[in-house]
Amino acid sequence: MLKKNVGGIDRVLRIVVGLALLAGFFLNTEGAYRWAYLIGIVPLATGLMSSCPLYSILGLSTCPMKKV
């Protein structure tokens, strides 16, 4: 399983942006670059999984730190 590295606000924003882009794909039926809206799958998936592979590569995390 992937390590969680996407925090609350970041996660919500990713899901909203992903859903908005996918909605654009279905609503913009005549667009020449309609397929470009499918990039919304990436932020939607990373938001739902709470894990971003790019964050892992860069060593970033937006999750709150655990209190000791």
C-alpha angles and dihedrals in degrees: 000000000000120000114251110246103151115092131209105276092036090051094050092048092050092051093047094047092045093051092046092052092047090048088053089055092056096039098045098064097157099047120125092218096036091134090065089074088068087078082083087081090074100057091038093053095045090048094050093046094042087223130104119193091204091055088052092052092048094042094240130143133178094189115116115258117255115249114238 
